[in-house]
């Protein structure tokens, strides 16, 4: 017998929401995202703070507008557990990314034109070009390519993330590279500079290719993902990070500045931690379907 509506018994997991209802009814044709939305409206809280698991086996109910509630295994009369993630003030992932990448885009031209010498060297000019291309690419990917597993992140993250890009990639690199007595003003091997430029171009294009692969694994509005395959994904868990590092090695060869290495060192540590978590998530989510990787980001190193 098909039910027109599905009624669920609701139990809190952890500290309960003050207005969490004991029951909730939704149309049987609802998606799992609509379940989250209805529960958020009933409890007068943000749906991004909610985590719903099934009472039968404790598995997570995905927050997806492409997954019918009935496909999650929930049935009329099922018990669901609701946890308040208590994340505090939130901001969208997309907006945080846009703001953090804007820093270097504004800072580098300012330092280039107001701090640099009247006749910038070839390497200083090339640094300006590749830095701008890198972060403009990041902005375009954020606006038109990336699909995020969560809609929001804690507001505090905007200050932490922006410090990394505005200070380390913006002020730090710009000041030490564009000033009149910078090492970038000294004569350098054109061959070494062009090899570095080639590394930058290869890294950026390969990184873009991997981002397109990752986008295709997640349908619009869905938090569910697939297993990335092909190319460097057969070698490491997150080849997009590997290519990001490759591009920045190219930038370092152009600038010849320790300031660029400082930025890379911090970025490598952070990306390595993210890649390790991603590998664990793939193993947990896909089990034997997933081919475990020995290296998560840099073959033979990490």
C-alpha positions as CSV (number, residue, x, y, z in Angstrom):
1,X,0.0,0.0,0.0
2,X,1.4,3.4,-1.0
3,X,1.2,6.3,1.5
4,X,0.3,9.7,0.3
5,X,2.3,11.1,3.2
6,X,5.2,9.8,5.2
7,X,5.3,10.4,8.9
8,X,8.5,10.0,10.8
9,X,9.2,9.8,14.5
10,X,11.9,12.3,15.4
11,X,14.5,11.8,18.1
12,X,17.4,14.2,19.0
13,X,21.0,13.1,18.8
14,X,23.1,15.1,21.3
15,X,21.8,18.4,22.5
16,X,18.3,18.7,21.2
17,X,16.9,21.7,19.3
18,X,14.4,23.6,21.4
19,X,11.6,23.4,18.8
20,X,12.4,20.0,17.4
21,X,9.0,18.3,16.7
22,X,8.3,14.7,17.9
23,X,6.9,13.9,14.4
24,X,7.1,15.2,10.9
25,X,4.9,14.4,7.9
26,X,6.0,15.1,4.3
27,X,4.6,13.9,0.9
28,X,5.9,10.5,-0.2
29,X,7.3,12.1,-3.4
30,X,9.6,14.4,-1.4
31,X,13.4,14.4,-1.9
32,X,15.8,14.1,1.0
33,X,16.6,17.8,0.7
34,X,12.9,18.6,1.2
35,X,13.0,16.4,4.3
36,X,15.8,18.6,5.6
37,X,14.0,21.8,4.6
38,X,10.7,20.7,6.3
39,X,12.5,19.8,9.4
40,X,14.4,23.1,9.4
41,X,11.2,25.0,9.1
42,X,9.5,23.0,11.8
43,X,12.4,23.5,14.2
44,X,13.0,27.1,13.1
45,X,16.7,26.6,12.4
46,X,19.0,26.5,9.3
47,X,18.9,23.3,7.4
48,X,22.7,23.6,7.1
49,X,22.9,23.0,10.9
50,X,21.0,19.7,10.7
51,X,22.4,16.1,10.3
52,X,19.8,13.4,9.9
53,X,20.5,9.7,10.3
54,X,18.2,6.7,10.1
55,X,17.2,5.0,13.3
56,X,17.4,1.6,11.7
57,X,21.1,1.5,11.0
58,X,22.5,5.0,11.8
59,X,23.4,5.8,8.2
60,X,23.4,9.4,7.1
61,X,20.4,10.7,5.1
62,X,21.9,12.7,2.2
63,X,21.0,16.3,1.7
64,X,20.1,16.0,-2.0
65,X,17.3,17.3,-4.2
66,X,18.0,14.4,-6.6
67,X,17.4,11.6,-4.0
68,X,13.8,10.6,-3.2
69,X,13.2,10.0,0.5
70,X,12.0,6.5,-0.3
71,X,15.4,5.7,-2.0
72,X,17.2,6.4,1.3
73,X,15.4,3.4,2.9
74,X,13.1,5.5,5.1
75,X,9.5,4.4,5.2
76,X,6.2,5.6,6.8
77,X,6.7,5.3,10.6
78,X,10.5,5.2,10.4
79,X,12.5,6.9,13.2
80,X,15.1,9.5,12.3
81,X,17.7,11.0,14.5
82,X,18.5,14.7,14.2
83,X,21.8,16.3,15.4
84,X,22.2,20.0,15.7
85,X,25.7,20.7,14.3
86,X,25.8,24.0,16.2
87,X,28.1,25.6,13.7
88,X,27.3,29.2,14.6
89,X,27.2,32.1,12.1
90,X,27.5,30.7,8.5
91,X,28.6,32.0,5.1
92,X,28.4,30.3,1.8
93,X,31.4,28.4,0.6
94,X,31.2,30.1,-2.8
95,X,31.3,33.6,-1.3
96,X,34.2,32.7,1.1
97,X,36.2,31.4,-1.9
98,X,35.4,34.5,-4.0
99,X,36.5,36.9,-1.2
100,X,39.8,35.0,-0.3
101,X,40.9,34.9,-4.0
102,X,40.1,38.6,-4.5
103,X,43.0,39.6,-2.1
104,X,45.9,38.7,-4.4
105,X,44.0,40.0,-7.4
106,X,43.9,43.5,-5.8
107,X,47.2,43.4,-3.8
108,X,49.6,42.3,-6.6
109,X,48.7,45.2,-9.0
110,X,49.0,47.7,-6.2
111,X,52.4,46.5,-5.1
112,X,53.6,46.1,-8.7
113,X,52.7,49.7,-9.7
114,X,53.4,51.6,-6.5
115,X,56.3,49.6,-5.0
116,X,58.0,48.3,-8.0
117,X,60.8,50.1,-10.0
118,X,59.9,52.4,-13.0
119,X,61.1,49.6,-15.4
120,X,60.1,46.2,-13.9
121,X,62.3,43.3,-14.9
122,X,61.0,40.6,-17.2
123,X,60.7,38.2,-14.3
124,X,58.7,40.8,-12.3
125,X,56.4,41.3,-15.2
126,X,56.0,37.6,-15.7
127,X,55.3,37.1,-12.0
128,X,52.5,39.6,-12.2
129,X,51.0,37.8,-15.2
130,X,51.0,34.3,-13.8
131,X,49.8,35.3,-10.3
132,X,46.8,37.2,-11.9
133,X,46.1,34.3,-14.2
134,X,46.2,31.8,-11.4
135,X,43.7,33.7,-9.1
136,X,41.4,34.7,-11.9
137,X,41.2,31.0,-12.9
138,X,40.4,30.3,-9.2
139,X,37.6,32.9,-9.2
140,X,36.1,31.6,-12.5
141,X,36.2,28.0,-11.2
142,X,34.5,29.1,-8.0
143,X,31.7,30.9,-9.8
144,X,31.1,28.4,-12.7
145,X,32.7,25.1,-12.1
146,X,32.9,23.9,-8.5
147,X,30.1,22.1,-6.8
148,X,30.3,22.1,-3.0
149,X,29.3,19.3,-0.7
150,X,28.0,21.8,1.9
151,X,26.3,25.1,1.2
152,X,27.9,27.0,4.1
153,X,31.0,27.1,6.3
154,X,31.6,28.8,9.7
155,X,32.0,32.5,9.3
156,X,35.3,32.4,11.1
157,X,36.8,30.6,8.2
158,X,36.7,33.7,6.0
159,X,39.3,35.3,8.3
160,X,41.6,32.2,8.4
161,X,41.4,31.5,4.7
162,X,41.7,35.2,3.7
163,X,44.9,35.5,5.9
164,X,46.5,32.7,3.9
165,X,45.8,34.2,0.5
166,X,45.7,38.0,1.3
167,X,48.9,37.9,3.4
168,X,51.0,35.0,2.2
169,X,50.1,34.9,-1.5
170,X,49.3,38.7,-1.7
171,X,51.4,40.9,0.6
172,X,54.2,38.4,1.2
173,X,55.0,37.4,-2.4
174,X,54.2,40.9,-3.8
175,X,56.4,42.8,-1.4
176,X,59.5,40.6,-1.8
177,X,59.2,40.2,-5.6
178,X,58.2,43.7,-6.8
179,X,60.4,45.9,-4.7
180,X,63.3,47.6,-6.6
181,X,66.1,45.5,-5.1
182,X,64.2,42.2,-5.3
183,X,66.1,39.2,-6.6
184,X,63.6,39.1,-9.4
185,X,65.2,42.3,-10.8
186,X,68.5,40.5,-11.4
187,X,69.4,38.8,-14.6
188,X,68.3,35.2,-14.8
189,X,68.6,32.3,-17.3
190,X,65.9,32.6,-19.9
191,X,65.9,28.9,-20.3
192,X,65.2,28.4,-16.6
193,X,62.5,31.0,-16.7
194,X,60.7,29.4,-19.6
195,X,61.0,25.9,-18.1
196,X,59.3,27.4,-15.0
197,X,56.6,29.0,-17.1
198,X,56.0,25.6,-18.8
199,X,55.6,24.0,-15.4
200,X,53.1,26.7,-14.4
201,X,51.0,26.2,-17.6
202,X,51.0,22.4,-17.4
203,X,50.1,22.6,-13.7
204,X,47.2,25.0,-14.3
205,X,45.8,23.1,-17.2
206,X,46.0,19.7,-15.6
207,X,44.5,21.1,-12.4
208,X,41.6,22.5,-14.4
209,X,41.1,19.1,-16.1
210,X,40.9,17.3,-12.7
211,X,38.5,19.9,-11.4
212,X,36.2,19.2,-14.4
213,X,36.4,15.5,-13.7
214,X,35.4,16.1,-10.0
215,X,32.5,18.4,-11.1
216,X,31.1,15.6,-13.3
217,X,30.9,13.2,-10.3
218,X,28.4,15.4,-8.5
219,X,25.0,16.3,-10.0
220,X,23.7,19.8,-9.4
221,X,22.1,20.1,-6.0
222,X,23.5,16.8,-4.8
223,X,25.9,16.1,-2.0
224,X,26.6,12.6,-3.3
225,X,29.8,11.9,-5.1
226,X,31.4,9.2,-7.2
227,X,34.8,7.8,-7.5
228,X,37.2,9.9,-9.7
229,X,39.0,7.7,-12.3
230,X,41.4,8.1,-15.1
231,X,44.6,10.0,-15.5
232,X,46.5,11.0,-12.4
233,X,43.5,9.9,-10.3
234,X,44.9,6.3,-10.7
235,X,48.1,7.5,-9.1
236,X,47.1,9.6,-6.1
237,X,43.9,10.5,-4.3
238,X,44.0,14.3,-5.1
239,X,46.0,14.9,-8.3
240,X,44.4,18.4,-8.5
241,X,46.6,19.3,-5.4
242,X,49.6,17.7,-7.1
243,X,49.1,20.0,-10.2
244,X,48.5,23.0,-8.0
245,X,51.9,22.4,-6.4
246,X,53.4,21.9,-9.8
247,X,52.1,25.3,-10.9
248,X,53.5,27.0,-7.8
249,X,56.9,25.4,-8.3
250,X,56.8,27.1,-11.7
251,X,55.9,30.4,-10.1
252,X,58.8,29.9,-7.6
253,X,61.2,29.4,-10.6
254,X,60.0,32.7,-12.1
255,X,60.2,34.7,-8.8
256,X,63.3,33.0,-7.4
257,X,62.0,34.3,-4.0
258,X,61.9,32.5,-0.7
259,X,58.6,34.3,-0.1
260,X,57.0,32.0,-2.7
261,X,58.4,28.9,-1.0
262,X,56.9,30.1,2.3
263,X,53.5,30.2,0.7
264,X,54.0,26.8,-1.0
265,X,55.1,25.2,2.3
266,X,52.0,26.3,4.2
267,X,49.8,25.3,1.2
268,X,51.4,21.8,0.9
269,X,50.8,21.0,4.5
270,X,47.1,22.1,4.3
271,X,46.4,20.3,1.0
272,X,48.1,17.2,2.4
273,X,45.8,17.1,5.4
274,X,42.8,17.6,3.1
275,X,44.0,14.8,0.8
276,X,44.4,12.4,3.7
277,X,40.9,13.1,4.8
278,X,39.6,12.6,1.3
279,X,41.3,9.2,1.0
280,X,39.8,8.1,4.3
281,X,36.4,9.3,3.2
282,X,36.6,7.4,-0.1
283,X,37.6,4.2,1.7
284,X,34.8,4.5,4.2
285,X,32.1,5.5,1.6
286,X,32.9,3.1,-1.3
287,X,34.6,0.2,0.5
288,X,35.9,-2.5,-1.9
289,X,34.7,-0.5,-4.9
290,X,37.5,2.0,-4.3
291,X,41.1,1.2,-5.2
292,X,43.1,2.4,-2.2
293,X,45.9,4.8,-2.9
294,X,49.3,4.6,-1.2
295,X,50.0,8.3,-1.9
296,X,47.3,10.9,-1.5
297,X,49.0,13.9,-3.2
298,X,52.6,13.6,-4.2
299,X,53.8,10.2,-5.5
300,X,56.6,8.8,-3.4
301,X,56.4,11.6,-0.9
302,X,52.9,12.1,0.6
